[in-house]
Amino acid sequence: METQERWTEDLTEQETEALLTNLEVQVRKRKLEVPAILFLEMNKPMTRIAGNAMIVFAPFLAPFVGVDNVHNYSRLLMDRENVEKLICRLEAEPQTETPMEEQSR
């Protein structure tokens, strides 16, 4: 697969759900739901710009978070609906406790 094609292909529904679930778990683990919702709501109009910025800064981000993560999350940010889905997930009450939360008690 050529590099240009890699950044332009859309995420599948399963990939989108997995990335949104991962983001939700990470935010809830740190108990940052309210700041995350506020940040996402304020910057929702600029999500496409953020996705493109991730592509531009991929050489600098990749050593810290990995090329695949930069690739996947940049494609996630290209669609404003995905940000809205994440906001809705964070606003909803968590369904069940994660195994990490159960172990910490």
C-alpha positions in Angstrom: 0.0 0.0 0.0 1.4 3.4 -0.9 1.8 6.0 1.8 -0.7 8.4 0.2 -3.4 5.7 0.0 -2.8 4.8 3.6 -3.8 8.2 4.9 -6.9 8.6 2.7 -8.7 5.3 3.3 -11.7 5.5 5.7 -11.9 3.6 8.9 -14.2 0.6 9.1 -17.1 0.6 11.6 -15.2 -2.0 13.8 -12.0 0.1 13.8 -14.0 3.2 14.7 -15.7 1.5 17.6 -12.5 0.1 18.9 -10.8 3.5 18.8 -13.7 5.2 20.4 -13.9 2.6 23.1 -10.2 2.9 23.8 -10.5 6.7 24.1 -13.5 6.4 26.4 -11.7 3.9 28.7 -8.6 6.1 28.9 -10.5 9.2 29.7 -12.7 7.5 32.3 -9.7 5.8 33.9 -8.2 9.2 34.6 -11.6 10.6 35.6 -11.4 13.5 33.0 -14.8 13.2 31.5 -15.9 16.8 32.1 -12.7 18.4 30.8 -12.6 16.1 27.8 -16.2 16.9 26.9 -15.6 20.6 27.2 -12.4 20.4 25.1 -14.1 18.3 22.4 -17.2 20.6 22.3 -15.0 23.7 21.9 -12.8 22.2 19.2 -15.4 20.2 17.3 -15.3 22.6 14.3 -11.6 22.1 14.0 -11.5 18.3 14.1 -10.6 18.0 10.4 -7.7 20.5 10.9 -6.5 18.4 13.9 -6.6 15.2 11.8 -4.5 16.9 9.1 -2.1 18.3 11.7 -1.5 14.8 13.0 -0.5 13.7 9.5 1.9 16.7 9.3 3.4 16.0 12.7 3.4 12.2 12.3 7.3 12.0 12.1 7.4 13.7 15.5 4.5 11.9 17.1 5.3 8.4 15.9 8.3 7.7 18.2 6.1 8.5 21.2 2.7 6.9 20.3 3.5 4.7 17.3 2.8 5.1 13.6 -0.3 3.0 13.6 -1.9 5.1 16.4 -1.1 8.3 14.6 -2.5 6.9 11.5 -5.7 5.6 13.1 -6.5 8.6 15.3 -5.9 11.0 12.5 -8.4 9.2 10.3 -10.8 9.1 13.3 -10.6 12.9 13.7 -11.3 13.5 10.0 -15.0 12.8 10.6 -16.8 15.2 13.0 -19.4 12.5 13.7 -16.8 10.4 15.5 -16.1 13.3 17.9 -19.8 13.6 18.5 -20.0 9.8 19.2 -17.2 10.1 21.7 -18.9 13.1 23.4 -22.1 11.1 23.7 -20.2 8.1 25.2 -18.5 10.3 27.8 -21.8 12.0 28.7 -23.5 8.7 29.3 -23.0 6.8 32.6 -20.5 3.9 32.3 -22.3 0.6 31.8 -20.0 -1.6 33.9 -16.8 -1.3 35.7 -13.7 -2.2 33.9 -11.5 -5.0 35.4 -8.8 -2.4 36.2 -11.4 -0.6 38.5 -12.4 -3.8 40.2 -8.8 -4.7 41.0 -8.0 -1.3 42.5 -10.7 -1.7 45.1 
